[in-house]
């Protein structure tokens, strides 16, 4: 999106939930449960009454996570003035449930919201307008590009990196400090890579975040490609600091993939580490050969960026980058950094909170980032599907 009123883009939307004091999570299952726990952690500010809605009669009788579960009929018969509904379901069920809500007098994006829209858009706006607080749904930091794999369609562009970058620990700490000077609370803060388990300072970084900023983070995460076995010392740190690990499952693509993946799972289970196996059947290729949008008009680039709607961002050198993939491409030498593409935290003041939230929600001066000129886009618009973790020879091998 292109800024048209910096610091005031959401003046109308900002007060949308101001007088609401009840929220119903439609879906008493894993997704709704995670949302419930997050909102409960935020209730020292929000002070919302939270309940579930679900068609499951057993859950209506027994409750879920110690909280009341209403039937859909009870929801529809309740006054709508003081509450709103968040649909926490699969994409298919979200469409079906939203349709039912609309037929029963709810208005989409007014008093009923899809989970993703609420988390990534509505909640950050509500926080900054009603509590003068900066809330992000997610943010990542990439302290090292070093990886043991060389995947052909790597989203970090590893095959293009001639000299891998490992940031000095003091630089990473300064970036963390700068970020949490500006941000009051975040749902997911993720340490990524490269392969984080190869970053020698990972344990120290986790401990630093825990000691200084854990009260500002709901979910502290890292990710691993499932082929690097963590040390016992790192496993202890992951457990002690309640770090959730996204465990990518590339077993079908890698030699000895099964053996290493199972060993990692067994180790996580042994230490009681929280983890989520992440298996996908194919990847999207963000940088396929032949993509060239350099002759596009500014409107075409803005439309491309808006349709892409990549929800991920990263931090480096006291800057928040609008698109994490654009920054990864810059680190790989594919593009040159452009000041339009980042928010400079070193210049942040409390008066810029709304501007910062707007930037994180996709607003830039140009309305796109430079990498849009050579990028096929995120999965929302990208149909260039490729095999998962296909290994290729390294250029410097």
C-alpha positions in Angstrom: 0.0 0.0 0.0 1.1 3.5 -0.7 1.1 6.0 2.1 -1.5 8.8 1.6 -1.8 10.0 5.2 1.3 8.9 7.1 0.4 8.4 10.8 -3.3 8.7 10.1 -4.1 5.9 7.6 -6.4 4.1 10.1 -8.0 7.1 11.9 -11.5 5.7 10.9 -10.7 2.1 11.6 -8.8 2.8 14.9 -12.0 3.2 17.0 -13.8 0.2 15.5 -13.5 -2.0 18.7 -13.3 0.8 21.2 -16.6 0.1 22.9 -16.5 -3.6 22.6 -15.9 -5.6 25.8 -16.8 -9.1 24.7 -15.1 -11.3 22.1 -16.3 -14.7 21.0 -13.8 -17.1 19.4 -15.8 -19.2 16.9 -13.9 -22.5 17.0 -13.0 -24.3 20.2 -10.0 -26.2 18.9 -6.2 -25.7 18.5 -6.3 -22.5 16.5 -9.0 -20.9 18.7 -7.1 -22.1 21.8 -3.9 -20.3 20.7 -5.9 -17.1 20.1 -7.6 -17.5 23.5 -4.2 -17.8 25.3 -2.8 -14.8 23.4 -5.8 -12.6 24.2 -5.7 -13.7 27.8 -2.1 -12.6 28.0 -3.1 -9.2 26.6 -6.1 -8.8 28.9 -4.1 -6.6 31.3 -4.6 -4.0 28.6 -7.7 -5.2 26.7 -9.9 -6.3 29.6 -12.2 -8.3 27.2 -14.6 -11.0 28.3 -13.6 -14.0 26.2 -15.7 -17.1 25.4 -15.9 -19.7 22.7 -18.6 -20.6 20.2 -18.7 -24.1 18.7 -21.3 -26.6 17.4 -19.8 -29.4 19.4 -22.3 -30.3 22.1 -19.7 -31.9 24.3 -17.7 -28.7 24.3 -20.8 -26.7 25.0 -21.3 -28.9 28.1 -17.8 -29.2 29.4 -16.3 -25.9 28.2 -12.8 -25.5 26.6 -9.6 -24.4 28.3 -11.7 -23.7 31.4 -13.9 -21.3 29.5 -17.6 -21.2 28.4 -18.5 -22.6 25.0 -21.7 -21.2 23.5 -23.8 -22.9 20.8 -24.1 -20.9 17.5 -27.8 -20.3 18.4 -26.9 -18.7 21.7 -24.5 -16.4 20.0 -27.0 -15.4 17.3 -29.6 -14.6 20.0 -27.3 -12.4 22.0 -27.1 -8.6 21.6 -24.5 -7.6 19.1 -23.7 -4.1 20.3 -20.9 -4.9 22.7 -19.3 -7.9 21.2 -17.5 -9.2 18.1 -16.6 -12.6 16.7 -13.3 -14.0 15.5 -13.5 -17.1 13.3 -10.6 -19.4 14.2 -11.0 -22.3 11.8 -9.5 -23.8 8.6 -9.8 -21.7 5.4 -12.7 -23.8 4.1 -14.6 -23.7 7.4 -13.9 -20.0 7.8 -15.8 -19.3 4.6 -18.7 -21.5 5.7 -18.9 -20.0 9.3 -18.6 -16.4 8.0 -21.4 -17.0 5.6 -23.6 -18.3 8.6 -22.6 -15.2 10.6 -23.5 -12.8 7.8 -26.9 -14.5 7.4 -27.5 -13.9 11.1 -26.9 -10.2 11.1 -23.1 -9.9 11.4 -21.1 -7.6 9.2 -17.7 -8.8 7.9 -14.7 -6.7 9.1 -17.0 -4.8 11.4 -18.1 -7.2 14.1 -16.9 -10.5 12.7 -13.4 -11.2 11.5 -11.4 -14.0 10.0 -8.5 -15.0 12.3 -5.7 -13.8 10.0 -7.4 -10.5 9.4 -7.9 -9.9 13.1 -4.4 -10.9 14.1 -2.4 -9.3 11.4 -4.4 -6.1 10.9 -7.2 -5.3 13.3 -5.4 -6.1 16.6 -2.3 -4.0 15.9 -4.5 -1.0 14.9 -6.7 -1.4 18.0 -3.6 -1.4 20.3 -2.0 1.7 18.8 -5.2 3.8 18.7 -6.8 2.7 22.0 -3.7 2.0 24.2 -0.9 3.9 22.5 1.0 0.6 22.2 2.8 -1.0 19.3 1.6 -4.6 18.8 3.0 -6.8 16.1 1.6 -10.2 15.1 5.1 -11.5 14.1 8.7 -10.5 13.4 11.8 -12.5 12.5 15.5 -11.9 12.9 18.2 -13.7 10.8 21.6 -13.5 12.5 23.3 -15.8 10.0 22.8 -17.0 6.4 25.0 -20.1 7.0 23.1 -23.3 6.1 24.2 -26.9 5.6 21.7 -27.3 2.7 21.8 -25.7 -0.7 18.2 -25.8 -1.9 17.6 -24.8 -5.5 14.6 -22.6 -4.7 15.6 -21.5 -1.2 13.6 -18.5 0.0 16.7 -17.1 1.6 18.5 -17.3 -1.8 21.4 -19.4 -0.5 22.5 -20.6 -3.9 23.2 -16.9 -4.8 25.2 -16.1 -1.7 29.0 -15.9 -2.5 30.1 -15.1 1.1 27.8 -16.1 3.9 27.0 -13.5 6.6 27.2 -14.2 10.3 26.4 -11.1 12.3 28.5 -10.3 15.4 26.6 -11.1 18.6 26.7 -7.4 19.7 25.1 -6.3 16.5 22.3 -8.8 16.9 21.8 -7.7 20.5 21.7 -4.0 19.4 19.0 -5.0 16.8 17.0 -6.7 19.5 17.3 -3.7 21.8 16.2 -1.3 19.1 13.2 -3.4 18.2 11.9 -3.7 21.7 12.5 -0.1 22.4 9.7 0.6 19.8 7.5 -2.5 20.2 5.4 -3.2 23.3 4.1 -6.7 22.7 4.4 -9.3 19.9 2.7 -12.6 19.3 5.5 -14.5 17.4 9.2 -13.5 17.6 11.2 -15.9 15.5 14.9 -16.5 15.1 15.5 -17.8 11.6 18.3 -18.4 9.1 20.2 -19.9 7.3 20.1 -22.8 9.7 19.8 -21.4 13.2 21.2 -24.5 14.8 24.5 -23.7 13.1 24.6 -20.2 14.6 27.1 -20.6 17.5 25.5 -17.8 19.5 21.9 -19.2 19.3 21.9 -20.3 22.9 23.3 -16.9 24.1 20.8 -15.0 21.9 17.8 -17.0 23.4 19.1 -16.3 26.9 19.5 -12.6 26.2 16.0 -12.3 24.8 14.6 -14.3 27.8 16.4 -12.1 30.4 15.5 -8.8 28.8 12.3 -9.0 26.7 10.4 -12.2 27.4 7.6 -10.3 29.0 7.0 -8.6 25.6 6.8 -11.9 23.7 4.0 -14.3 23.7 5.7 -17.0 21.4 9.5 -17.1 21.2 10.3 -19.4 18.2 13.1 -20.7 16.1 13.1 -22.9 13.0 15.3 -25.7 11.8 15.6 -27.6 8.5 15.4 -31.0 10.3 18.9 -32.1 9.3 21.1 -30.5 12.0 21.0 -32.3 15.4 21.1 -29.8 18.3 23.5 -30.2 21.1 22.4 -31.2 24.6 23.3 -27.7 25.8 21.1 -26.1 23.2 18.2 -28.5 24.0 18.4 -27.5 27.6 18.2 -23.8 26.7 15.3 -24.3 24.3 13.4 -26.1 27.1 14.3 -23.8 29.9 13.3 -20.7 27.9 10.1 -22.2 26.5 11.1 -21.8 22.9 8.8 -23.3 20.3 10.6 -24.9 17.3 9.2 -25.2 13.8 10.7 -28.4 12.5 10.8 -28.5 8.7 10.2 -31.9 7.3 12.4 -32.5 4.2 12.9 -36.2 4.8 11.7 -37.2 1.3 14.2 -34.8 -0.3 17.4 -35.4 1.7 19.9 -38.2 1.9 19.6 -39.8 5.4 16.7 -37.4 6.0 14.6 -39.9 7.9 17.4 -40.8 10.3 18.3 -37.2 11.2 14.7 -36.0 11.4 13.7 -38.8 13.7 16.8 -38.3 15.9 15.9 -34.6 16.3 12.3 -35.5 17.1 13.4 -38.0 19.7 15.8 -35.5 21.2 13.0 -32.8 21.4 10.7 -35.4 23.1 13.4 -36.4 25.5 14.0 -32.8 26.6 10.3 -31.8 26.5 10.8 -29.2 23.8 7.7 -27.8 22.1 7.9 -28.3 18.4 5.6 -28.4 15.3 6.6 -30.6 12.4 6.2 -28.6 9.1 5.6 -30.8 6.1 4.7 -29.4 2.7 4.3 -31.2 -0.6 5.8 -28.4 -2.7 7.4 -25.0 -2.5 6.6 -21.8 -4.3 9.5 -20.3 -6.3 9.8 -16.6 -5.4 12.6 -15.9 -7.9 12.1 -18.0 -11.1 14.1 -17.3 -14.2 12.6 -14.8 -16.6 10.7 -12.7 -14.1 11.1 -9.0 -15.0 8.7 -6.3 -13.8 11.1 -3.5 -14.3 9.0 -2.0 -17.0 5.8 -2.1 -15.0 4.1 1.2 -14.0 4.0 2.3 -10.4 0.4 1.3 -10.3 1.2 -2.2 -11.5 3.9 -2.6 -8.9 1.6 -1.3 -6.1 -1.1 -3.7 -7.2 1.4 -6.6 -7.3 2.7 -5.7 -3.8 -0.8 -5.4 -2.4 -2.0 -8.7 -3.9 1.2 -10.4 -2.6 0.4 -9.3 0.9 3.5 -11.2 2.4 2.9 -11.1 6.1 6.6 -11.6 7.1 9.2 -9.0 8.0 12.7 -9.1 9.4 15.2 -6.9 11.4 18.8 -6.0 10.8 21.0 -3.0 11.4 18.3 -1.4 13.5 15.9 -1.5 10.6 12.6 -3.3 10.1 12.3 -4.4 6.5 8.8 -4.3 4.9 9.4 -7.6 3.1 11.7 -10.2 4.6 12.3 -11.8 1.1 13.4 -8.5 -0.3 16.0 -8.2 2.5 17.2 -11.7 2.0 17.6 -10.9 -1.7 19.7 -7.9 -0.8 21.9 -10.0 1.5 22.4 -12.5 -1.3 23.5 -9.7 -3.7 20.5 -9.8 -6.0 19.3 -6.3 -5.3 20.6 -3.0 -3.8 19.1 -1.8 -0.5 16.6 1.0 -0.9 15.5 3.3 2.0 11.9 3.0 0.9 12.0 -0.6 1.9 12.7 -0.3 5.6 11.8 1.6 8.8 14.8 3.0 10.5 14.4 2.2 14.2 17.4 4.4 15.1 15.1 7.4 14.3 12.1 6.1 16.1 10.2 8.4 18.6 7.0 7.7 20.5 5.2 10.1 18.2 5.9 7.6 15.3 4.0 4.7 16.8 1.1 4.9 14.3 3.5 5.3 11.4 5.5 2.3 12.5 2.3 0.1 12.7 1.3 1.4 9.3 4.6 0.4 7.8 4.4 -3.1 9.4 1.0 -3.4 7.9 2.4 -2.9 4.4 2.6 0.9 3.8 5.6 2.4 2.2 6.3 5.7 0.5 6.3 4.1 -3.0 3.6 1.6 -2.2 5.8 -1.4 -3.0 9.4 -2.5 -2.5 12.2 -2.7 -5.1 12.3 -6.4 -5.1 8.8 -6.5 -6.6 10.4 -5.7 -9.9 12.0 -9.2 -10.0 9.9 -11.2 -7.6 7.0 -13.6 -8.4 5.4 -12.9 -5.1 4.4 -14.8 -2.0 2.2 -17.9 -2.1 -1.0 -15.8 -2.3 -0.3 -14.9 -5.9 2.6 -17.3 -6.9 1.8 -20.3 -9.0 5.4 -21.3 -9.7 5.5 -24.5 -7.7 8.8 -26.5 -7.3 10.0 -29.7 -5.5 10.8 -29.3 -1.8 14.4 -28.9 -0.8 15.9 -30.0 -4.1 19.7 -29.9 -3.5 22.1 -28.4 -6.1 25.8 -28.1 -6.3 27.3 -25.0 -4.5 28.8 -22.4 -6.9 31.9 -22.1 -4.7 32.2 -25.9 -4.3 
